[in-house]
Amino acid sequence: MRAVLDEAGKRLNVPAAGAELLRLHSNALFVLPGKKLVVRIATNPDALRRVAASVRVTQWLAERSFPCVVPAEVGGQPLVVHGHVVSFWQYVEAEPTPVPGAGEMGEILRRLHAQASPVGVDRLTDPLGSVARAVETACEAVSREHRDWLAHRIAALRRTWDELEFPHPPSLIHGDAHPNNLMRESSGRVILGDWDHVAVGPREWDLMQIHYMHRRFGRVSTAQLDEFAHAYGWDIREWSCLDLLVAIRELSGLSPYIRTASAKDFSWEELARRVDSLRKCDSAVRWSPPPAETARSQSTRL
């Protein structure tokens, strides 16, 4: 990743020497000296279209005073460097306290879903596309038994997705809306980061994310779910298909672990544990996030 970072810096005449690696999972995040710029390098080779959308949409939203991270004023981004998609973002010096809450997430999503959709944003038609491609190209670190089970499960849930009838019309959605992607600026304003999955699609996909975090990671309490629903103005728990959306989300989140299972011990171990719990239909098993994500400041979530 350092070679990708150095080459991207050369192309844009942005010094990359001394950059600090903040996180390495679905993206590698580097902060450049002076903490004015964050470089985001996608590990997914198919990321160009969605990263370009994240840059374009966040710029569009920021111009309308929507509380989100803002791309850096760097011409020609995102770049493709040595097969990796590279984008540049304004650094956010996030305040550690008070931690942004579920109510603030509900309010931000209510505002987002009320926005008009900018031209050229893809529709969310297949939330399992990325994990399906990851399974098809999975390395030997992922067992044949797990690959076969995942392929069968993905096919079944794709059919379920195609048959779902959502209670609300589609809108602009974030795609990965959970409280860990919130940051509080020094002004006190809470903003939303990590827009890699922005799309036009069912707003229920956004509203489900916090329930996925509650069930699989135990990060959100029942009281916080109530706060979230109140701030948004509708409780997705009233809809009978919430569990199906959570099941789809559980699978879609496996793709970075599948792609990195051969290179990272944590990815290999966590993937095996997650697939095992899914195969056993054991919803009581708590999953673990990548260690780097738990050790770093919120200011890295761009």
C-alpha positions in Angstrom: 0.0 0.0 0.0 2.9 2.4 0.6 3.9 2.1 -3.0 0.4 3.0 -4.1 0.4 5.9 -1.7 3.7 7.2 -3.0 2.7 7.0 -6.6 -0.6 8.7 -6.0 1.2 11.5 -4.2 3.6 11.9 -7.1 0.8 12.1 -9.7 -0.9 14.9 -7.8 2.2 16.6 -6.4 1.1 15.9 -2.9 4.0 14.9 -0.5 3.3 11.5 1.0 6.5 11.0 2.9 5.8 10.4 6.6 2.2 9.4 6.1 0.7 7.4 9.0 -1.3 4.3 8.4 -4.5 4.6 10.4 -6.5 1.5 9.3 -6.3 -1.4 6.9 -9.4 -3.4 6.2 -11.8 -2.8 3.3 -9.8 0.4 2.8 -6.3 1.5 3.8 -6.4 5.0 5.4 -3.3 7.2 5.6 -3.1 10.6 7.2 -0.6 12.9 5.6 1.8 15.1 7.7 0.0 18.1 9.1 -3.2 16.2 9.4 -4.9 18.2 6.7 -5.5 15.3 4.2 -6.5 11.7 4.4 -5.7 9.3 1.6 -8.1 6.4 1.2 -7.0 3.3 -0.8 -9.6 0.7 -1.6 -8.6 -2.9 -1.3 -11.5 -4.0 -3.5 -10.3 -4.0 -7.1 -13.9 -3.3 -8.3 -14.2 -0.1 -6.2 -13.7 2.6 -8.9 -17.4 3.3 -9.7 -18.6 3.4 -6.0 -15.6 5.5 -4.8 -16.2 8.0 -7.6 -19.9 8.1 -6.5 -18.8 8.7 -2.9 -16.6 11.7 -3.9 -19.3 13.2 -6.2 -22.2 12.7 -3.8 -20.5 14.0 -0.7 -19.4 17.1 -2.5 -23.0 17.6 -3.7 -24.3 17.1 -0.2 -21.7 19.4 1.4 -22.7 22.2 -1.0 -26.2 21.8 0.5 -25.0 22.0 4.1 -25.6 18.3 4.8 -23.4 17.0 7.6 -20.9 14.7 5.9 -17.2 14.3 5.3 -15.9 16.3 2.4 -13.5 15.3 -0.4 -10.3 17.2 -0.7 -9.9 19.8 -3.5 -7.8 17.5 -5.6 -8.4 17.4 -9.3 -8.9 14.2 -11.1 -9.8 12.0 -8.2 -10.4 9.2 -7.6 -7.2 7.7 -9.2 -6.4 4.2 -10.1 -2.8 3.4 -9.0 -1.3 -0.1 -9.4 -4.9 -1.5 -9.6 -6.1 0.3 -6.4 -8.6 3.1 -6.3 -7.3 6.1 -4.4 -9.3 9.1 -3.1 -8.4 12.2 -1.0 -10.5 13.6 1.8 -10.4 16.6 4.2 -9.1 15.4 7.6 -11.6 15.6 10.5 -10.2 16.2 14.0 -13.1 14.4 15.8 -13.9 15.2 19.4 -13.9 12.0 21.5 -16.8 13.2 23.7 -19.6 13.3 23.7 -19.8 10.2 21.5 -22.4 10.7 18.7 -25.5 8.8 19.6 -28.2 6.7 17.9 -30.6 9.7 18.0 -28.2 11.8 16.0 -27.9 8.9 13.5 -31.7 8.8 13.2 -31.9 12.5 12.6 -29.1 12.5 9.9 -30.8 9.6 8.1 -34.1 11.4 8.2 -32.5 14.4 6.5 -30.6 12.2 4.0 -33.7 10.3 2.9 -35.5 13.6 2.3 -32.8 14.8 -0.1 -33.3 14.7 -3.9 -31.1 12.2 -5.6 -28.2 13.6 -7.6 -27.9 12.6 -11.2 -25.8 9.5 -11.9 -26.1 7.6 -8.6 -26.4 3.9 -9.1 -29.4 2.0 -7.7 -28.9 -0.6 -5.0 -30.2 -3.7 -6.9 -28.0 -6.4 -5.5 -26.5 -5.9 -2.0 -24.9 -9.3 -2.3 -23.0 -8.6 -5.5 -19.6 -7.9 -3.9 -19.6 -10.9 -1.6 -20.7 -13.2 -4.5 -17.7 -12.0 -6.5 -15.5 -12.5 -3.5 -16.7 -16.1 -3.1 -16.2 -16.8 -6.8 -12.6 -15.7 -6.6 -11.9 -16.9 -3.1 -8.4 -18.2 -2.3 -7.6 -21.6 -0.8 -7.6 -20.0 2.6 -11.4 -20.2 2.4 -12.4 -23.9 2.6 -14.3 -25.5 -0.3 -17.1 -26.4 2.2 -17.5 -22.7 3.3 -17.4 -21.5 -0.3 -20.1 -23.9 -1.4 -22.3 -23.0 1.5 -21.8 -19.3 0.9 -22.6 -19.6 -2.8 -25.9 -21.5 -2.0 -26.9 -19.0 0.8 -26.2 -16.0 -1.4 -28.3 -17.4 -4.2 -31.2 -18.0 -1.9 -31.1 -14.5 -0.3 -30.8 -12.9 -3.7 -34.1 -14.4 -4.6 -35.6 -13.2 -1.4 -34.3 -9.7 -2.0 -35.8 -9.6 -5.5 -39.2 -10.5 -4.0 -39.2 -7.9 -1.1 -41.8 -5.2 -1.1 -40.5 -2.2 0.9 -43.0 0.0 2.8 -41.3 3.3 1.7 -40.3 4.7 -1.7 -36.6 4.5 -2.6 -34.4 7.5 -1.8 -30.7 8.5 -1.6 -29.2 6.1 1.0 -25.8 5.9 2.7 -25.5 2.1 2.5 -23.5 1.5 5.7 -25.2 3.8 8.2 -24.3 2.9 11.8 -23.1 5.0 14.7 -19.4 4.1 14.2 -19.4 6.1 11.0 -20.4 9.3 12.9 -17.9 11.9 14.0 -18.3 15.0 16.1 -16.5 18.1 14.9 -14.9 20.6 17.3 -18.0 22.8 16.6 -20.2 20.1 18.1 -21.8 19.2 14.8 -22.1 15.5 14.1 -21.2 14.4 10.5 -21.5 11.1 8.7 -18.5 9.4 7.0 -17.7 6.3 4.9 -19.8 6.8 1.8 -18.4 4.0 -0.2 -21.9 2.4 -0.5 -24.0 5.4 -1.4 -26.8 4.6 -3.8 -30.4 5.1 -4.6 -32.4 2.4 -2.9 -34.7 1.2 -0.1 -34.3 3.5 2.9 -35.0 0.4 5.0 -31.4 -0.8 4.1 -30.1 2.2 6.0 -32.5 1.8 8.9 -31.5 -1.9 9.3 -27.8 -1.3 9.8 -28.1 -0.2 13.5 -30.1 -3.4 14.2 -27.3 -5.5 12.6 -24.8 -3.8 14.9 -27.1 -4.4 17.9 -27.5 -8.1 17.1 -24.0 -9.1 16.0 -21.7 -6.7 17.9 -23.7 -5.7 20.9 -22.7 -2.1 20.3 -26.2 -0.6 20.5 -28.7 -1.1 23.3 -32.4 -1.5 23.0 -32.9 1.9 24.5 -30.7 3.4 21.8 -32.7 1.6 19.1 -35.8 3.3 20.5 -34.0 6.6 20.4 -32.9 6.0 16.8 -36.5 5.2 15.8 -37.9 8.2 17.5 -35.4 10.6 15.9 -36.0 9.1 12.4 -39.8 9.1 12.8 -40.5 5.5 12.0 -39.5 2.2 13.7 -38.4 -0.5 11.2 -39.2 -3.1 13.9 -42.8 -2.6 12.8 -41.9 -4.2 9.5 -42.0 -8.0 9.2 -39.0 -8.3 6.9 -36.3 -6.7 9.2 -34.8 -10.1 10.0 -34.4 -10.8 6.3 -32.5 -7.6 5.7 -30.3 -8.4 8.7 -29.5 -11.8 7.2 -28.6 -10.2 3.9 -26.4 -7.7 5.7 -24.6 -10.5 7.6 -23.6 -12.0 4.3 -22.7 -8.8 2.5 -20.2 -7.9 5.3 -18.1 -11.0 4.7 -16.5 -9.8 1.5 -13.4 -8.0 2.9 -12.7 -11.0 5.1 -12.9 -13.4 2.2 -10.6 -11.1 0.1 -8.0 -10.9 2.9 -8.2 -14.3 4.5 -5.0 -15.5 3.0 -3.0 -12.5 4.1 -4.4 -11.7 7.6 -4.8 -14.2 10.4 -7.7 -12.2 11.9 -9.6 -12.3 8.6 -9.2 -16.0 8.3 -10.2 -16.7 11.9 -13.1 -14.3 12.0 -14.5 -15.4 8.6 -14.5 -19.0 9.8 -16.3 -18.0 13.1 -18.9 -15.9 11.3 -19.7 -18.6 8.6 -19.9 -21.3 11.3 -22.4 -19.2 13.3 -24.5 -18.5 10.2 -24.5 -22.1 9.2 -25.7 -23.1 12.7 -28.3 -20.2 12.7 -26.7 -19.1 16.0 -27.7 -15.4 16.3 -26.3 -15.3 19.9 -22.6 -15.4 18.6 -21.0 -12.0 18.9 -18.7 -11.0 16.0 -15.5 -9.0 16.3 -14.5 -6.0 14.2 -11.0 -5.7 12.8 -8.6 -4.8 15.7 -7.4 -1.6 13.9 -11.0 -0.3 13.8 -11.3 -0.6 17.6 -7.9 1.0 18.3 -8.1 4.1 16.2 -9.9 7.4 16.7 -13.2 8.3 15.0 -11.3 10.8 12.9 -10.2 8.0 10.6 -13.7 7.1 9.4 -13.8 9.0 6.1 
